[in-house]
Amino acid sequence: MSYGTLLFEDWNAAPDTGVIYRLELQKLDYSGASRRVNLRDKYMDHNYQTLNIREPFKNTLLKSDLTMMFSMELDADVALLEEVFASGPKDYRLVKYVDGEIEWMGLVDTSQIEYPRSPGPIQGNIISRDLDELTGEDYGLQSGRKRIIKVIADILLSLGYDLPIRSYTTWKEGAMTNDEDILYERYIDTFALRTYGRGPGEPDESITKYEALERVLKPFKLFIIQSEGHWNLFQLTALMNADAITEFEYDEFGEALYLPS
């Protein structure tokens, strides 16, 4: 998917660090001009779901959301938000940059567009979420053996972010060495990612992509979170000894970019 930038703002949130932030509202298949907007107090609200230490595997998908808060100074701003509100689920996204590098992106939640109609300056809020769209998409009745990392990548790729993947794992099987990632070396059958018929003659039913991703992650004690322009897969046991963690890198298709040798 190809996106173009409609609105953007650049700012230095902490002058003593010199770090430059940039926030863009992008539209699918857009190739026109982009326009700077006035972020309210140079502010964006970025929230991450945290790990529940009492029930760590209750939520293996650590979702995040980002809100763009800006002053609407033109009639075109209101018209744009009305257009976003009436758009499809993947037509718009927010992308956050840090020093020119992608830090995070998420699809705009069109049901959460906010812009009060009142005299004077109007404050508009656009909210984006990184994983929620998977809850509304069917995984389908698939079958066939695939590398674990490939199954995960295929689901994430359907969001349209094209983000690479990093994994941090410690589990080993058989003759696997410390330089091998279990997510790359082992396979699962996608036939298991469905709801089986309850009796003879009852057809199997598709589950959502969100449920399918959960089913892949939980048996391997994995958590996923988006940060630093990557999807990051953490195995809980790997976090127990940070000095011994090996990082494995994959492209957005689940193909190995770097495996230790």
N, C-alpha and C positions, 0 to 999 in steps of 0.2 A: 504494500500500500504506500502511496506517495502523498505526503501532506505538505501544504504551503502555509506560511505564517500570515495571519491577519493582524493580530495585535501583539505588541511586545513592550517590555520595559526592562531597562538595565539599571542596576544600582549597586552601590558599595555599602553593604549593611554594617560593616565594621571598618572604618577608615584606617585604623591602626594595622589591620591585616592586609589590606589591599585586595581582598577577595571580591570579585565581581560576580553578582548574581544576574541571571536573565530568566524571565518567564515569558513564554510564548503561548498564545492561543492559535492552534493550527487547524486547518480545514482539509478534509480529504479532497484530493485532486484540484487544489487551489493553486493558481499560478500568478495571481495579481499582486498588487503592491501591498506592503505591510505598513502598519501605522503604530506609532508609539502612543501609549496611554499613560495616564497618571495613576499609578498604584497608590491606594490610600495609605499614607504614611510609609510608602515603600514596603508594603506588608503582604505576605502570603501566609496562609495557615497550613502547615504540613504536619500530618499526624500518622503515626505508625501504630498498628496493633501490637501490643506487647505480649510476651510469652507468659503464660500462666504457670508459675513455678509449682503450684500444687497439683495442677493437671496439665503438664507440659504438652501432652499429645492430643488435647482436646481441640486445639486449633493449630494445624500444621501449616496452614496458609496465613501468614502474617500480612494481612492486607494493609494498604495505606491509601490516604486521600490527601488531596491538595486543593486549596481554595484560592482563587485569584480574586482579590478585592480591589476594585478600581473605581475612580470617579468618572461618571458618565457625563461628559460635557457637550456632546453633540446628539442631535436627533438620530444620527446614524448608529450611535451606541445602543439606543433602545431598540431600533430596528434589527440590529445584529442579534441582540439577546432574544428577541422574539423569534428570529430565524433559528437560532440554536435550540430554543425550547421546542420547536416543531420539527427538529431534524431527527435522523436515524441514530441508532446507538453508537455507531463508529464514525460518524461524520466529523466530529470535533474531538480534539484532545488538548491537554495542557502538557507542556514540556518545560522542565526546570533545568537550567544550565548553571554550572559553577566554573568560573574561569574558562568559559568557552566549551566545556565538555558536558555532555548530557549526564545529568545526575538522576533524573527520574521522569517518568511520563505516565499518564493515565487518561482514560477515555472520559469525556465530559458526561456527567450524570444530568441528562436533560430535564429530569423531573425536579432537580434542585436549583434551577436558575432563579435568582432573586434580584428584583429591581423594583423597589417601591415607587409608585407614581405619586410624586409630590412636587411642590414648587421648589425651585432652587436646585443646587447640585444633587444629583442622584447617585447613590452608591450601588454598584452592581457586584454581585458575587457569582462566580462560576466555579462549580465543584467538580473535580475529577477523581476517579477511583481506578486503581490499577488492576484488580482481579475480579471485581464484582460482575463484569459482563459474562464471565464463564458460567454463572449460575443460570443464565437464560439460554444457553446453547447446548444442544444434545451432542453427546459424544458419538452416538451412532452404534450400531451393532457390528463392531469390527472383530477381526480375528487375525491371528498370525503372530509369530514371535518377533520381538524387537528389543534392541538394547533398552535398558531402563531409562537412560538419559534421553534416548530418541523419543520415547513415549511422552516424557515430560516436555521436551522441546516442542513436539508437535502440538500439544495442547496450548502452550504459551504462545506459540507463533500465530495461532488463530486470532489473538488479540490485535495483531498488526503492529507490534512495537519493534520487532526485529532486534531484540536485545540479546547479546551473548550471555552465556551461563557460566558461573563459577561454582564448583562443588568442593566441599570440605568433608571428607569421609575417613573413617578408620576401619570399618568392617572389612575383613578379608575372608576368603573361602579357598579351601584347597591349597593350590600352589601359588596363589596370588602373592605378589611382593608389595612392599610399601609404596612402590612407584606405580601401582595399578589401582584404578578407581573401580569399585564394585558396580557403580552405575554404568560404566562403560563395558566392563567385562562380563556382566551377567544380563540375562534376557528375561522378559516376562511375556506371557501370551495375552494379547489385548482382548481375547474372548472373555476373559474374567471380568472385564470392565463393563458390566451390565447387570440388570436384575433378572435372574432366571425365572422362567415360568413356574408357577406354584404346583403344577401337577401335569399329568400326561395331556398333551395337546394344547397346553397353555403356552402362548408365545413369550419369548424373552422380551424385556422392555429396555429401552435405552435409558441411560442415566445422563446427567449433565456433565459437561466438561469439568466443572468445579468438583463434583463428586468423584469423577474419574481420577483427577489429580490427587485428591485426598487419599483415594484407595492405593495409589502408587506410593505416596510419600509415607503413610503411616507404618506399613510393615518394616520399612527401613529406618524408622525413627528420624525422618527428615523434616526440616522446616524450610520454607521458602520465603524470601523477602527481597524486595527490589531496592537496590541502592547503588550509587556510584556507576550508574549506567549499565548495570548487570542484573540478572536474576541470580541470587545467591542461594545455594542449597547447603544447609548446615546439618550435619548429623550430630545429635546431642552429645554423643560420646567424644566427638572430635573437639568439642568446646571445653572438655575437661582438662585438656593439656594443650594450650594454645601454641606452645613452642614446638610441638610435634605435628602440627597440622600441615598437611600437604594440599596445595591448591591445584585443582585441575580446571582447565579452561576449555570451553566449547563455543562454537558459533551458534547462531539462532536456530540452526537446524539440528543441533545435537551432535555435530561432527567435531572431533577432537582438534582443538587449536594447539594445545600444549599438554603433553603428558610427560611427567618426569622420566628421564632415561637413566 
